[in-house]
Amino acid sequence: MENDNCWLTKPSAEGFKKYKIIGASVVLQTVEEEMSGLDPNTNETFLLGKIDNLPASAVGGLAIDAMGNEGYAIKDLGDQVIVAAKTDAGILYGAFHLQRLLKLGESLKGIDLLESPKNPVRMLNHWDNMDETDFMGSVERGYAGKSIFFENKDFIKDKSRLVEYARLISSVGINAISINNVNVHKLESQLITERFLPDVAEIAGIFRRYAIKIFLSINFASTMDIGGLQTADPLDEGVRLWWKEKMAEVYAAIPDFGGVVVKADSEGRPGPFTYGRTHADGANMLAEALKPFGGTVFWRCFVYNCQQDWRDRNTDRARAAYDHFMPLDGEFRDNVVLQIKNGPIDFQVREPISPLLGGMKDTNQILEFQVTQEYTGHSHDVCFLVPQWKEYLDWDTHSKGDGSTVAKIANGSLNNRQIGGIVAVANVGRDSNWTGHKLAQANLYGYGRLIWDTDLSPEQIADEWVKLTFGLEPAVVGNVKEILKGSWPTYEKYTAPLGVGFMVQPHLHYGVNVDGYEYSPWGTYHFADRHGIGVDRTKSTGTGYSAQYFEKNHEMFEDPTKTPENMLLFFHHLPYSFKLRSGKKLIQHIYDTHFEGVEEVKAFQQKWDELEGKIDKASFHNVKERLNRQLNNATQWRDQVNTYFYRKSGIEDEQRRTIY
């Protein structure tokens, strides 16, 4: 089946010759292809090149200092439109911007813009597997088919889809990817050996043409797994030498290799704790091996006790990342970046921002999102996540007074850090539309656009994606945007009342199971009883998690009358009779929102059905079928959650609707 290229226009066979590109490189060859793909009926002519190579008359007046290494200027000079940049990557991003403007029907007459990415690192992590019989090309938390990188315990032979994918993500400014699962299986450990390095180098060559660097997830215990040593102790000289020699081997094959991603001491993965060492010891050992080559260690902070005693209310998984890493602030080398999830638990539909973001001031940090919908609908339920990410980025940590937003912390500007940016778990697979659910493409597109420019609004991003994907017809644009806009609040209504999460099927993480994790070792509880629901995370009476925030936020989270109500039960255990600001009892809010969520899904269905015949059949039937699944899911959530809490509380629904 032909690949669905979403928001990109494929290069035309006829070619478009009203342009000139100054310079030559593998990236500029890609620019040549992109320019030849523009509409041959376009009136404008174009001149593209590095600022130093363009005529002075063309670049006069440009704010060159503000451009940055990946930025670009697009300017109408009357007789031609120029794309000027400091680097080949900037020229490529400018060419993609031209393509976007023209496909949106925008005029280039009088255009005079300067674009530069807000985040230096704009990365996607793939959780793709190649190991073992049941991992042959699977994707952990993937909902769009098999891996685009691996099959049959090897690299995929046909690389054409990888070219399409590199083009796809480069068009929204992604400049780095890791290609294998952070839970590194035995065969994947060999990606850094002579067995697979030629394949990795080939893939690096594909993505290099699109200004994207390749990273690999590695097993911290590779010295034992594939190196023949008896230890992985990061302070052992033999271990340190092995990694230095191994990284030299990797960089000999891939000179522009980006570095490594590490999940250590987490959910059974090996790490420095085994040897009584700190995470700084472990990360710095790898950083030392990468430093001569300019490589970076992305060290994930998803470290917690996954063998927790559910009876012990003093243990709080939410505290874990801060407790583990905050004491190490300032101890990490300058090519180590701590990769911090947006929330303290695990990509739930609603969590507060991780207090580690802003807490650490002397360490490079990168913010981690999840584009794949592990807890937000599995690409069965539509859930446009850009509004969620935007809320996190705009959140004020008060780390250095008012205005200390997460966006400024992530990009490194607040604390003047050398490396910063945003990374996310990818959501693509071999399905013809890349993401399983056609509307889930909006999350991939939106992620790239938002992390390029964190000032963009979710409404603007949605408008772009809908028009680029489905065309400019007002009825289509209006209906699809309305579905996207309402989808995250709707999903939250029927799955996560007031900040409660994890009421899902264990391990699958889709579908309702109110007590699925309630008596488990994973540390994800709601503590519902006959009196009330929620987790007391206050300093005064609970786990003390709220005190990990700076004073303004701590004070707000400590008091249930001040805590944002969408996170109320994340911080407080409250009686069902607790009055919300609306005047409703807490239990009535639970009943009402679950009924509302189902009705809103029905409204999505109606709006989508109105588009039959106005968009392509494959997209129409894909989304229609997914919305049918979503309605069934939402109905199950409504009935099971409402019945559960009715039986717990014994309090009737004030509207006397059916609760079983």
N, C-alpha and C positions, 0 to 999 in steps of 0.2 A: 504494500500500500504506500502511496506517495506520502512523504512527510508533510505535515502541516507546519508551515514556517511562521505561523502566528503573525507578528507585526512587521515582518520583513518582506520586501519585494525581491523576488529572485532576479538575478541578472538577465537581461533580455538577450535573445539570440542576435538581434539586429545590431546591438551596440549603440552607444551614445557617445558621440565624438566631440561634443562642444566643451572640451575641458583640456587642461594641461596640468600634469603633475611634475613638479620639479624634484628630482632626487631619485634614488634607487635603493630599495631594501626589500626584505621579505614582507614587511608590513606595508610598504608602499605598493607592492604588487597586489595586495589585498585591496588597497584603496583604488587601484586601477580597476579591479573587478567591480567594486561597488559603484564607481562612477559610470562604468559602462552599463550598469543595470538601471540607471535612471531613465525616466520616460524620455524617449527621443523627441517628443513634442515640446519638451520644456524650452522656454524662450531664452533662459539665461545661459551664459557661458561662464566657465569656472576656471580659476587658477588656484592650485593647491601646492603648498610647499612650506618648508621651514622658513622662519622669519629671516634668518641670515642669507637664505638663497633667493628670496623674493625681491623684486625691485623696490627701492626705497619709496617710490611713489605709491606703491601698493600697501605698505605697512606703516606709513607715516601716521602718527596720531594714535596708534594702538597702545593700549595699556599693557605693555609687554611684561612688566614686573609682576602684575597681578595674575598673569596667565598660569603660572606654575608649569611643572614638567609635563602634565597630561592635558592641560587646558588648550583652548583654541579660540580664535576669533573668526567670525563670519561677517563679512562686510560687503555691502553693495557699493561698487565704485562707479556705477553708471554703465560702463561698457562691459563689465564683468563682475562676478561675485568671487571674492577671494576667501580661501580657508587658510589661515596662517597659524602655525604652532611652533613651539620650540623643539618638539620631538615628532618622530614618525607616528607614535601612538596618538598624539594630539591631532595629527592630520586625519588619522583613521576615525577617531571619535567625531571630528568635525564632519567627515563625509557621511557618517551615520546620522548625524543631526540634520544634515541637508535632506537625506532620504526621508527622515521622519517628518520634517516640515512640508515637503512636497506631497507626501502621501496624505497628510492632514489637510491639504488644500491651502496651505498658508502661502502668502505672497512673499517673495524675497526682495521686492522693491523697497529700497531704503533700509534694508536690514543692517544692523550694526550691533552685534552682540559679542560678549566675551563670556566663555564658559570655563570653569575650572572645578574639578571634583572636590567636594567637601572632605572626603575621606581618602587618605593615601592608599590604604588596603581595602579592596572591595572584592570579597572572596566568597566562593561557594565550596562547601565540604560535601563530597559524595560519600555515602555510606554503602558503597557497592562491594560485593563479595565475589571471589573467584574460587574459594576453597571448599572442599568436601562435596559429597554428592548432592546434598540439598541446598548448597550455596552456589551452584553453578550459574553464575550470572544473576543472582538475586540481589535485591536492594533492601537493606534493613530500613524499615519505616518508609518503604517505597510503594507507591500506589498507582504506578503508571507503566507497569510491565518490567521486563528484565533489564539488566544493566546495559548501558550503551558502551561500556568499556570491556566487559568480560563475558566469556561464555566457555563452557566445557573445560574449566580449570585452566584457562589461558586467556590471552587478550583476544578480543573480537577480530576476525580477519578482515572484514569489510569495514574500512575506516571512513567511508563516505558520510555516515551519519555524524561522526565526530566533527567533520568539517562543518556541517550544517549547525551543529551545536555550538562550536566555537564562534561561528558567525552570529548566532542568535544571542549569546550572552555578551559578546563584545559590543553588540549594538546598543546595549544599555549600560556599558561601562564597566563590566566585570573585568578585573585584571589579574585574578589568581584563582586557581582551583586545586583542591586535593581530590584524588581520583579513587581512593579506596577507603573502606570503612575504618573508623577510629577503633572499633573492636577488631583488631588485626588477627586474622586466622593464620594458621601455620603456613599455608602456601603463599599468602600475601606477604608474609615476612620476607619472602625471597624476591620481592620487587626491587630490593636494593642489592641484588646479586647479579652476577654475569648471566644467570639464566633468563632474567626478565628485563635487565637494564636496556638492552637494545629496543625492546618494545616500548618501554617508558620514554626512551629518547625519541622514538618515532612519534609518539603522541605529543611530546613536548614540542616537536617540530610543527605539528598541525596547529597547536594553540599559539605558538610563537608568532605565526603569521597574523594573529589577531590580538597581539600585544597582551597575551595572557601567560602568566608563569605557572608552572606545574609544581605541586607539592605532593608528598606522600605521607600517609599515616604510617607510623612505625610502631613496632612492638618494643616497649622499653627493655624487655628481656631478650632482645635479638642476639646478644652475645652468647646466650645459652641455647636459644631456639635454633639459630643457624650458624653461630660462630664457634661452637665447640668449647666454649669456656664453661667453668663451673659456677660462675657468679655473674650477676648484673649490677653489683655494687658500684654506684657512680663514683666512689672515691678510690676504687681499685685501679691501680696503674695499668694493668692489663686490659681492663674494660675501657678505660679512657683511650688507650692506644688503638684498640680495635675500632672504636668509633671514628677516630681520626683517619685511620687508613680506609675505613669504609666510605666515609664522606669524600675522601680524595678520589676514590673509585667512581662514586656517583657523579662527581663534578667533571671528571675526565670524560664521562659519557654525555653529560648534559651541563655544559658550562653555565647556563643561566637557570639552573635548578633553583627553585625558590626556597626550599627548606622542608621541615617536617612538622607534622601535627601529632601530638601525643596525648593519649588518654591513659593515665597512670593512677594506680591505687584507687580504682573506681570500678565498682560492679564486677569485681573479680579479675580486673586487669592487673598485671604486675607493675610494680613501681618501687620507688626508693624506700617506702615505709618498711619493706621486707628486711632492709639492712639497717634500720634505725636511722636513716638519713631523711633530710627534708626535701620538699619539692624544689627548693632552690638548688640543693645539691644535684638533684636529677636533671633539672632543666639546664643548669649551668654546664654540666658535663657535656651535654649535647651541643650547647651553644659554643663551647670551646672548639669542638670539632668542625662546626659550620663557619665559624668566624673568618678563617682565611679566605673563604670563597664568597663571602657576603650573604650567607644563608641565614634564615630565621627559624627559631623554634616557636611554634604556637603550642602552648601548654594549657590544656583544658583544666578549668577549675571545678569541674563537675565531680567533686570528691565528697563522699558522704558514707555513712554507715548503712549498708543495705541489708544488714542482719540485725536490725533494731528490735528490741522487745516492745511490742505494742502496748504492753501493760505499763511501761515507764513513760509517764507524761513529762518528765524532765528532759528527755532526749527529743530534739527537734531538728529534723532534716533541714529545715529552712536556715538554720544557723551555720550549717557545716562549711560552706565555701568560705565565709568570712572568718570563721574560727580557725580554719586550716591555713589560710593565705595571708590574712591581715598582719600577723606577727612577722611575716617575711618581707614586708614592704621595704624596698631599697636593697634587697640582697640578690636580686636577679641581674644577670648580665644585660648589656644594652641591646643584644639581639635575641632576647627572650621576650615574648609577648604572652601575657596571660589572657586566655580566651574565656570570657565570663558570660554565662547565659543571662538572658534578659531578666529572668526571675530567679528566685532562690530555690524553687522546686524543680520544675521540668516542663517548660513550654506549655503551661496550662492556658486555657482560654482567658483567664484573668489571674494575674499575680502582681504584687508590687515589684518595683525594680530591685535588682540585687543590690544590697548595701555595699558590696565590694566595689561597685562602680561609684567612684567618688571617695570611698574610704581610702583606697591606696593612691598615694600621690607621687610616689617615687619609683613606680614600676610601669612599664609599657602594658597597656590593656587594649583588648579588642572586644567589642560587644558581639554576642552570638545570638542570632535569631534562628527560627526554624520555618523555612518556606514549605517544606513537606508537612502535611497536616496530620501529624501523629496524634495529637489530642484535639484537633479542631475539624474533624470530619473525614479524614482519610481519602479525600478527593471523591467521596460519595456525597457529602454535604457541602454546599457552597459556603465558603467562609473567606471573604476578602480581608486579608490580614494587614494591609498597609495602614489602616487607621490605628490598629493596635501598635504597630511599630512606631508610628508617628507619635503616639502618646508616650511611649517609652523615651524616645529621643528628646521630646520636649520636657520631660520630667525634671524638675529642679531638685538636685540633691542637696543644695546649700553647702556643698563641700568647701567652697571659698566664698561664701556669702551668696546673696540672691543672684540668680542668673547662672548658677553652676549646673547647666543642663547636662544630661547624659550625652547629647550630641557632641558637646564640647569636650567631654571626658573621653569619649570613644575616639574622636579624631586626633587627640593628643594636644589640642591647643590650650586647654585649661591649665594643664600641668606642664606644658612645654616638653612633651615627650617626643622621642625620636621616631617612634613607630606607632601608628594607630589606625583604626578603621573599624569595619564591620564585616562579619562572616555569617553565613547561614547554611543550614543543612538543605541541600538541593531537593527538588521534587520532580525530577525528570526520569523518564525511562523510555523503553522502546515503543510505547504506544504511539500511534501515528500522529496524535496531537500533542505529544511530549509529556503531558501532565495528567492523563487519565480523564479528568473532568475538564472540559474545554474552558470553563470559567476559572479553573485553577491556574491557567496561564497568566491571569492578571496578577497573581502573587509573584510569579517569577519576574515578569516585566516590572511590576511595581517595586519589588525589592531592589533591582538594579537602578531604577530611576531615583528612588528615595535615597539610597546611600550615596549616589552621585551628588544629589542636591537635597540635603535634609530640610531645606526650606520649602520644597514642593508640598502642596496639599494633597491628601488622598483623593479629593474630588478632581483635581487637575490630572493626577496620574490615571485615575479610572477613565476620565474622559479621553485621554490619549489612547489608552489600550483599546477601549471599545471601538473608537473610530478607526484605528489602525488595523483592527482584527475583523470588524464586521462592516465597515464602511460608514458613510456620513449621514445616512437616512435618519431624520430626527426621531421617528418612532422607535427605531432599533436602539439608537444611542440612549434615549430617555429610559426605556424599559430595562435595558441591561445595567445601566448605571444605578437605577433604583434598586435592582436586585443586589448588586455588589454593595451598595451603601448600607443596606439593611442587614446584610448577611452575618456579619460578626455579632452585632447585638442580638440578632435572632438566635444564633447558635448558643450564645451565652444564656439566653433566657431559658432554653429547655435543657441545658446541661450543667450549668454552674451557678447556682443561686448565691449571690452576694460574696463571691470569692471562694466558694467551696469547689475543690477540684477532685480529680481522680475517682469519681464515682463511675468507673468504666470497667469493661471486661478486663480482667487481669491479663497482662502480657500483650493482648491484642490492642488495647487502648482505643477501642471503638465499641459503641453500644453501651447501654445502661447496665450497671451493676452497682447499686448503691453501696453495698458493703463489700465490693470486690477486693478492695485493699484495706479494709478496716481492721482486720486482725492479722495482717501480714507483716513481714519483717522490713518492708520497703519504706516505712516512715511517712506514709501519706494518708492521714486520717482526718475524719470530720467529727468524730466523738459525739455523734447524735445519741441522745438518750430520751427518756420520757419528759425531761424538763426543757431541753434546748439543744443547740447545735453550734459547732464552731470550735476553733482552736484558740486557747488563751496564750497569745504570744507577747503579752505585755511584760514590762519589767517589774511592775508592782506585784502581780499575782501569778504570772505565767512563766513561759520559758525564757523570757528576757530578749527574745529576738528583736523586738521593737527598738531596743536600746542600741542596736547596731547602726541605726540611722543617725544623721546629724540632728541637732536638738529640735529644729522646727518640725521636721518630719516625725521624729520620735514622739514629740508632744502630741502631734495630730493622731498618730497610730495608737497611742496609749489610751486615748479617750474614745469610747464608742460613739459619743455624740459628735465627735469631730472627724472620725475616720471616714474617708470616702465610702459611701454605702456599697459600692460595687466590690469593695475589699473587706467589708465589715466582719464577715465570718472567718476570714483568713487570720484576723488579729484577735477576735473575741469569741468566747463561748457565751451565747446569749439565750435567754428564754424565748420560747415561741411567741410569747405575748409582747415581746419587746416592740415598742412603737418606733417605726421609721419616720423620717421627716415628712413623708407623705401623709402620715396619720395612720397608715396601715400597720397591722400587726405583722411581725416577721413571717409567721406561718401563712398569712394571707398573701403576702408577696410571693412566697414560693408557689402557692396554688395558681395565682394569677399569671405569673410570668410563664409558667409551663403551658397553660392554656393559650396564652398569647403567642408563644413560640410556634405552636402548631398552626394557628390561624395565619401567621405571617408566612410560613412555608407554603400554605395554600395560595396566598396572594402572589408569591414568587411564581408558582405554577401558572396562575392565570396570566401574569404579565409575560411569561415566556411563551405560552400558547398563542398569544396575540402576534407573535413574530413568525409564525409558520408561513413559509413562502417568501419571507423577507430576508432570510439568511440561508446559507447553504444547508442542504439536507443533513449532511453528516453532523454538523455542529448542532443543528436543531434537535435531532434525535438523541445525540449524546447527552445534552443537558436535560432534555425532557425525561430520559430514563433515570438520570441521576437525581432529579428532583422527586421522582416517584420513590426512590430509595430513601431520600431525605425525609419525606413525609412519614414513611413507615418508622424511620428511626426516631423522629421527633415525637410521634404518637406513643411509641414505647417509652421514651423518656418521660413524657407527661404522665402517663398512667402509672408507671412504676414509682417515680419519685413522689408524686402526690399521694399515692396509696401508702407508700412507706411512711411518709411524715404524718399522714392522717392517723395511721395505726400507732405511731410513736407518741403523738401529741394528744390524740383523742379530740382534737378541735375541728369542728365542722367548717367546710367552705362556706363563707357568708353568702355566696351566690347559689349554693345548693346544686352545683354541677356534679356530674357523676364521678365519684371517686370510689374505687373498688375496695 
